[in-house]
Amino acid sequence: MSPDHDGVRRPLRFVVIGAGMAGILSAIKLREAGFGSVAVYEKADRLGGTWRDNTYPGIACDIPSHLYRYSFAPNPNWTHTFAPGPEILAYLEGVAERFGVTDAIQLNTEVTRLRHDGERWQVELSNGSTDQADVVIGATGVLHHPRYPDIDGLGTFGGACFHSARWDHSVELTGRRVGIIGTGSSAVQIVSAIIGTVGNLYLFQRTPQWILPVPNPPIDEEQRAVFRQDPASMDALRKELAHTFETSFANAVVDANSPQMAFIEEMCRQNLENSVRDPELRERLRPDYRPACKRLVVSPDFYEAIQQPNAHLITEKILRIEPQGVRTTDGTLHELDVLVLATGFRVDQFLRPIEVTGPTGVTLEELWAQRPYAYYSISIPGLPNLFLLNGPNGPVGNFSLIDVAELQFDYISQLIDLIARGEARLITATTEATERFEQARVDAARNTVWVTGCRSWYLDDRGIPSAWPWSFDRFRAEMAAPRLEDFELVR
C-alpha cells in the first residue's frame, strides 16, 4: 500500500467476522499489507467455516480441487479431483498456521452487536467484552445457517434426528433404517456414501434434481510428486481448469440459450436415460425444469446408489413426522431409526443475527427489511467502513468462492488504502449507485437459466436470482478497481 503525502499511514484497527475461508484470507492479506492490529472473531470452537460445520459422510467440494484453493497457497497434495471435506478443512487450518494468522483468531467468540458512533465501529462480543474497529470485514459465509423443514411433528421422532450440517457421528448407521429428507448436493453425496452400509435407506424427494455425471478420480502419488517437484505444472493445470470451468459452466448458466447450456442439458438427460434402468423410477427421478435451473448437482454414482435393493425413493408428500418414522400423504408410515434433514441453509442471513447500527441510527434489519442487498455484494449504504466478502447477490452459484473472495478483497483493499492514507475517514457506497447496480443486475438476471421455471434457493422473494448474472470476465473487470464516484467519502 502506498503511503500518504507525509509518508505515513494511519494505524487502523480491523475486526473480521468469521474464520472460514474468507476470514482467513482477510487476516492474511491485512497482515501482508502491514496492518498489525487485526482481530478475527469466530463463534465456533474451530476455524474452517462450512468445512468445519459439514462433516457428513461423502462430503466433497463440487469445484475442482486445484480451483478451490488460495492463489497464493497451491496445494500439491489433493488426493481427488474434487477434494473431500476433511482435506479442505485441513488445508484451511494449514494455511492459517503457515501464514501466521492463527494468533489473530479468537474462537468461541461471537460478534453480537456492531454500532458505529460516527468515528469507529463499537463491537460487542458474546463473552461480554468489547472491541473497537476502524474497519469491519464481514466474512460470515452464505451456506452457514441450517434451514430446518416446517414439518408437523418433527420434534416427536423417537430416533436420532439431525441436520446434515450438524452430523452426529455417535449415531451408528450400519444395518439401520435411515431416512433422508432433501435431494440437493448434500443429500446426494450422503446417499452415495452410506447406501452400502445401512439396512434400508429412504430418500424423501419433494423435487427431483438433474445430476451431472462428473467422475471424481483419485490423484495418485506419482502425480502429486510431480506437482511438488514442479509447481509450474500445477499452475498450468489450474489455469486450464479455470478456463474450462468458466467457458463451459460459469458462462453457460448466465446465458440460458447458450450452446454450452444446451451441452450441459444433454449430458444430464443422457445420464438419466442411460443410468436408470427401471422406466418408472426413471420418470420419478426426472425433473420438470431445465438442468442448472437449480444449483446443478454433481455426482458420478447417485443413480447407481438409488437403484440398490435397499434404496427406496419416496415421492409422496410428507404428512407428518411420528415417533416411529415419517408418514406420507398416502397413509404409509415409513419406519426409521435415523432421520437426516438435508434441507439446506438460510441463505439470506449473511451478517444476521448480529445487530448492526450505522452512524445515523439506521439498522441492518431496517435496510434489509425487504431483502439483503449490497453494492457489488460488498458495501451497504448507510454502514460505512463495513465491507462484505461473498455478500448478497454475489457469484455464489457460478465460480469458485475462493477466487471470488480474493478478487473482492483486492477491491476492498483499495478502499482501505484510501482510509489508511487519510484521504477518507469513512467510505460507503451511495444509495444511488447501489440502486443502479441492483436494477442492472435484476435486468440481466432475466437471461439466466435460474429463471427458466423452478423454485430454488437462488431466488429471492420476487423470484429474482440473488446471484451474479454476468460472466466471470465481467466480475474480474469490475473488481479491478472501485468506481470512486459510486462511493461517499467522508474526510
Summary of the structure (lengths in Angstrom):
residues: 491
radius of gyration: 23.4
end to end distance: 19.1
largest distance: 78.1
contacts: 1594
relative contact order: 0.15
helix: 33%
strand: 19%
